[in-house]
Amino acid sequence: MQTDGTPQLHAERVAPAWREATLLIQPATILRWYRAGFRAFWRRRSQRSGLTDDACRAHPRDGGA
């Protein structure tokens, strides 16, 4: 659990029965979901743009193509 209490306070405002819900889900499951979401977020964020190097160089504005 976090020591600063911020996530718990937010959870209590959003869903007052969050403590009972956490009894149904193991902490390892929550960590696995969190880590998978973190990896997916950064994988998507760090993908290259749709343009290839050739497409960038061949732009009409730059005198290519």
C-alpha positions as a printed Julia matrix, in Angstrom:
65×3 Matrix{Float64}:
   0.0     0.0     0.0
   1.03    3.58   -0.53
   2.2     5.46    2.52
   0.98    8.88    1.4
  -2.7     7.89    1.37
  -3.58    9.74   -1.84
  -4.68    6.7    -3.89
  -6.78    5.42   -1.01
  -8.52    8.77   -0.54
  -9.32    8.95   -4.23
 -10.6     5.36   -4.19
 -12.85    6.1    -1.22
 -14.42    9.04   -3.03
 -14.96    7.1    -6.25
 -16.14    3.82   -4.72
 -16.84    3.78   -0.98
 -16.76   -0.03   -0.85
 -13.27   -0.3    -2.37
 -11.82   -2.05    0.68
 -14.28   -4.93    0.38
 -13.53   -5.2    -3.33
  -9.8    -5.5    -2.65
 -10.46   -8.58   -0.55
 -11.68  -10.37   -3.67
  -8.59   -9.53   -5.72
  -5.12  -10.62   -4.66
  -2.44   -7.9    -4.43
  -0.3    -9.79   -6.96
  -3.15   -9.54   -9.47
  -3.44   -5.79   -8.99
   0.32   -5.37   -9.44
   0.26   -7.53  -12.57
  -2.55   -5.41  -14.07
  -0.74   -2.2   -13.16
   2.55   -3.35  -14.67
   0.86   -4.61  -17.85
  -0.9    -1.28  -18.26
   2.34    0.61  -17.69
   4.14   -1.49  -20.31
   1.3    -1.06  -22.81
   1.24    2.69  -22.26
   4.96    3.15  -22.85
   5.06    0.66  -25.71
   2.39    2.65  -27.52
   3.91    6.0   -26.62
   7.38    5.03  -27.82
   6.29    3.63  -31.2
   7.69    5.31  -34.24
   5.46    7.55  -36.25
   3.86    6.13  -39.37
   6.38    7.81  -41.69
   9.48    5.96  -42.84
  12.84    7.68  -43.27
  12.41    7.65  -47.06
   8.98    9.26  -46.79
  10.39   12.0   -44.59
  13.24   12.72  -47.03
  11.0    12.66  -50.11
   8.75   15.48  -48.98
   8.02   17.96  -51.83
   8.76   20.91  -49.57
  12.31   19.63  -49.12
  12.91   19.23  -52.86
  12.41   15.48  -52.89
   9.98   13.54  -55.1
